[in-house]
Amino acid sequence: MLVGLSVGADSTVGAAEETSPAESAAAESADAPAVEEAPADPASLVATLSKDADTLWTCLAAFLVFFMQAGFALVECGFTRAKNACNIIMKNLMDFAFGSLVFWFVGFGLMFGATSGWLFGTTNFMYDAYAAGGTDASADNFNWAFLIFQTVFCATSATIVSGAMAERTKFASYLVYTIAISLFVYPIFGSWAWGGLLDGGGWMEGMGFHDFAGSTVVHSIGGWAALAGAIVLGPRIGKYSKKGVTPIPGHNIPMAALGVFILWLGWFGFNPGSTTAIGTGSFAYISVTTNLAAAAGAVGGMLCSWILFKKPDPSFAMNGTLAGLVAITAGCDVISPIFSIVTGLIAGILVVFSCVLIDKVRIDDPVGAVSVHGVCGAWGTLATGLFMMDGGLFTGGGFGQIKVQLIGILAAFGWSFLLSMVIFLTVKYTIGLRVSAEEEIEGLDICEHGIYAYPPAIISAGSSPAGQPVAGGAMGSPVAEVS
């Protein structure tokens, strides 16, 4: 038995040791030392990481600029009457909703497509990175970020007009306008100043026009459209009489103040985000110049209202803040900190006088949109030619840059104001632009949307300006005093 077990064991071991040639080769391959992969090219790795960081920063900046829509909505709600609050919210919401759709559909191509000798882009309509990069959209990932960043810029320009046309515009008619500005008014001018992705620039950019983040391209285009809308609409009922200006105070100054702080925060995406880059961008420097101009604008608006009206008016201080932000947007990358303060301070003062003047000529702008965005956008664009560190008049550059900046300012006014006048007049004489007197008195919330923002008792108490305490500024009381 022991002998048999010994023989069986030996045969089992022998069977186990017998292997096929393929198995032997696999075993030898497993025993062989692994071949190390070639290390990635450090320069290629850095370039990939840098592009990913630029994409992330551009998206984050776009999200901050999107949040500015909430700021605009709150500022406009606070500076207008309670019976129109839902209407303000709807207009700001639809500005972004329709703006996003039509800018992707057509506007982005008009603004950033190849021009090939045209005055606007002719490619990149209905932009789709899958079509450009095959089945891998990530191959074109930065362009997706650029698209969303430019979309929120377009919506900002469109929503500026809402405040100037507040409390008396038909909602359906307003939608026609917001589609038009996002479809071609803003994008075509943008193509002149910022150029195409493929051909390197528009005709204004080729002249040397400098508008880094859009004092003119975004804000003045919206501001001059707002001026056209306010003129075609006419003033609110009871705003002007033979005795002068009748104050129509806003219903919630704290709400407006919250909106201003949100806009101030959003501007840190608006201006620094326009670098669209981390490694080569100067977004930290631009953040400083942006903040200094805003602070100086707030001080300028407060001091000017204090001197003129004997009280430091909070609404003028708030609009002064926005004026400083708008003004520095053009030159935030090329103006020194000290001159950014000068730019913002002058803007804060300028917005007060502009609001007074616009009221004197009986153009009703409930929130001061024309003054903040149109006038101070033009000032900021001119200030770039005065104060830019390389080529400005006050830095030894002569008048050359100022001439170029003035051409851009005039082109923006001519394009936006005249084209918007055509749009608003067309709407006025077709479907109608303004609500009836009865609807205006009752309030657009219930008449246009069938809903109240607040309990009806509160709205009734705040519907008449007579006998109410007046906060002034965008609501009109200091203007009434000086007139």
URQUINOR-V38314 format. One record per helix or strand of 2 or more residues. SS is the DSSP state (H for helix, E for strand). FROM is the first residue (numbers start at 1). LEN is the number of residues. Records with the same first field share a line. If there is no record, write none. Layout:
# URQUINOR-V38314
SS = FROM-LEN + FROM-LEN
This chain:
# URQUINOR-V38314
H = 2-16 + 21-11 + 42-37 + 82-31 + 129-5 + 137-28 + 171-24 + 203-5 + 215-19 + 253-18 + 272-4 + 283-27 + 314-15 + 337-24 + 369-19 + 393-3 + 400-29 + 437-6 + 444-6 + 456-6 + 473-3 + 477-6
E = 240-2 + 244-2
